């Protein structure tokens, strides 16, 4: 077992992950289940709605607070680092413990992320959601919009997977398999970069502030062993905290709004057998703010 105390997570390449997860016996079935789930219940599902093969209701979830968050196409590279964000720790484990042992540990995470996509889909198939997006000349962002019909906003899978990743590895790093310096360095780096990606979904207008509470709530309900309110609330407190262009009063309003909706879902969810019920009830009555009226 190697000591990587002085090596940042972002230095671990992910090509080995692509080459091993889909073929190693320890992860073969789980990795392909994840790919199948993401392909059919996220990408294909949206295009079926776009081309009217299915007629699932689509609700706009824009909020007035979205107007106070600047549109920043320059953060596209951060946004696109989303997949590598959760693959790098797997690469680290394969190099630290060996490919076989590292892949065995990664298998558990792959099961969690597949569950996350599947549970989100169970809500999406009842009600799709979208937001208004500003015009852009950025070629990369145009390509993303071409490949993503933008019908699956609530809950935000980006936010859900970010908090899943940071929570999963925070628990893993508590084990004696890692040095104290590795634990300290990597969890700080993982959480900091996770927040950068979380901010980027708002800057690129891929999501509204309304897309975040449902993601935190979903993870609180489906993986309570990893995500609890004591994890979710500090997470949302850090959103946009490094943006000096948003004044403190507005930042407070954004945080309070997200926390209010999150706590509403939690409270209503205690009376329901299905975690989706409070979110679907909210979507059914929500009156979106029309960004085009500004």
N, C-alpha and C positions, 0 to 999 in steps of 0.2 A: 504494500500500500504506500503510495507516494505522498509526500508532503508538498502541497501547493500553496503554502501560506503567503507567499509573495507574488502569486499570480492572479490577476483579476479574471473574473468570469468571462469578460468580453474577449479574452484572448483565446478561448477555446473554440476551435472551428466546428462547424456542424455537419460537414460532408460525411464524416464517419457515421453520424446518426442515420442519415438517409440510407447509407450503404448497409447498415446493420439491423436497424429496427424491423425492417420488412422481411428479413430472412432468418434472423436468429430464432431458434426454437422457443427461447424465453419470451419473446415479444411478437412473434409472427402473427398469431391470431388477433391479439389485441391491437397491434398497429394497423392491420388491414381493416379491422372493425371500425377504428377511428376514421380512417380514410373513407370508408364506405359511408359512414354516418355524415361526415363533413360534406362529401360530394353530393349525397342524395337529399339530406335534410337541411342543407344550407344553400349550396350553389344551385343544384338542379331544381329544387323546390321554388326558388325565387324566379327562375326563368319560366317555370310552368305557369306562374301567376302573370309574368310579364306578357307571355304569349297567349294568355287567357285559356290555357288548358285547364286550369282550376280557377275558381272565382272567389277565393277567400277574401273576406272584407279587409280593406286597408284603411288604417286610421292615421291621420297626421298628428304628431305629438310635439310640435314646436311649442316653445314657451318664450315669453317676452324676455326673460333673462338671457336667452341665447344671443340677443342683439348686442349684449355688452361684452361678449367673448370675441376677440378679434379673429378674423379669418387669416390663417397663416399657412399658405401652401408650402412655405419653406421648411415646415416640419415633416414633410412627406417621408423622408428617409427614416425618421424616428418611428412613424406609423408603420412603415413597411418592415420594421425590425420585429414585429409582433411574433412571428413564428420562431425566428431564431432566438427570441427572448426566452422561450420555454424549452428550446432544444439545447441551448448552451449548457445548462446544468446537467443534462443527460450526457453530453460530450465530456464534461468534467468528470462525471462518475465513471464513465467507461475508461478514461485515462487514469483515474486515481485508483480504481479497484480492479481494473481489467475489464475487457469488453463483456465477458459473461456475467460477472457479478454486477457491473454497472447497468447492464441491460435488464437484469432481474429487478433491480430497484426502480428503473425507469418504467417497467411494466405496470407498476402500481399507479404511477402518474398518468399513464396512457388510459387506464381504466377510468380514472377520475375525469379526464378531459372529454372522453367519449360520453360519459354520463351527463356532463355539462351541456354538450351539443344536443344530446337526445332530449333532455328535459326542456331546453329552450325551444326546440322544435315542437314539443307537445303543446306549447303555448302559441307559437307561430301559426300552427295549422288551424287554430281557432280564430286568431286575429293577427293580421300582419300590420306593421307600423312603418311609417316613413317620416321624413322631415324635408323642409325646403333647403335646397343647396344653392349657394351663390354660383354665378358663372365664373369660369376660370380659363386662363390661357395656359395653365400648367399641363404639359403633355402627360406627365405621370399620373396626375390626379384625374385627367380625362380618361385615361386607360382604366383606372380603378373603377370609375363610374360606369364604364362600358361593361366591365366584367362583373359588377355588383349592382343589380337592379335596385338595391336600397329599400327593401321591403321588410327587413328584419332588424328593427331598431330597439324594440322593447321585448325582452331585456337585451342589453348590449353584451354580445359575446366577448368583445374585447375586454370590457371591464370585468366580466365574470372570470375569464381565463387569467387575467392579470392577478386578481386577488386569490384565485386558486393556486397559481404558481408560487406567489410569495408566501402564502400560508403553508402550502405543502412542504416547501424547502425550509421554511422556518422550523417546522416540526422535525424534519429530517436532520437538520443541522444541530438539533439538540442532542442527538445521539453521540456516543463516544467515538464514532467512526471518524470524526473530524477534529482538527486541532482548534484551540480557542481562537487563534488568529484567522483561520479559515472561516469559522463561524461568523466572526465579527465582520470581516471584509466582505464576504459573499452575500450575507443577508442585507447589509447596507447597500451594496451595489445593486442587488436584485430589486429591492424596494424602490430605490431612487430611479432606476431606469423604468421600472413598472409605472411609476407616477408620470414619467415623461411621456410614455406611450398613452397612458390614460388621458393626459392633457391634450395629446395630439388628436384624439378622436373628436374632441370639442373644437379645437382650432381648425380642423379640416371640415367641420360641419358634417362629419359622418354621423354624429349623434347629437341629440339635444340633452340638456341637463335632465330632462324627464326620462331619458333612457338608462340613467345610472342607478337610481334607487331600486328598480325592478331587478337589475343584475345582482346587486348586493343582497337583496331579499331572497332571490332564488338560491344563491349559494348558501345563505344562512339556513335555508330549509333543507337543501338536498345534501349538503356536506357539513352538518353542524359540528362534526369532529374536527374540522379544519377552520371553518368560518363561523364566527359568532358575532353578535352586535359589538362586543369589545374589540373585534378585529375590523369590522366594517366601518364603524364610526370614525376611528382614527384615519382610516384610508380616505374617506371622503373629506376629512378635515384638511388633507394635504393637497387636494385638487387645486390647481392654478395658483398655488402659494408663491411660486417664483415669478409670476407675471406682474411686473411693476406697472403695466398699462391698465390694469384693473384695480380701481381704488378699493381700499379696505372695506368700505361700506357695501359695495357691490359684491365683493368676494363673500362677505358675511351673508348677504341675501341668497347667493347661490348655494352656499353650504347649508344654510337653514332650510332652504326649499327642498334640497335633495334629502336632507335628514328627516324633514317632516313627512315626505312621501314614503321614505323607507320605514319610518316608525309606524305610519298608518298601515302599510302592508303587514308589518309584524303583528300589530294589534289585531287587525281583522283576520290574519292568518291563524291566530290561536283558536278561532271559532270554526275553522274550516278543516276538512279532511284533505283537501287538495290545495297545495301551495299556490296554484295558478288562479284560484277563484278571486282573491282580492285584486289581482292585477287585471284580470279580464273585466271585473266589475268597474274598475277605474277607467279602463279603456272604453267601455261601453258608454260612459257618461262624460268623458273628457271633451271639452271644447277647446280646440287648439288655437293658439295665438297665430294670427295670420301675418307672417313676416313680411309679406308683400305690401302690407298696408302702411308700413312705416314711411 
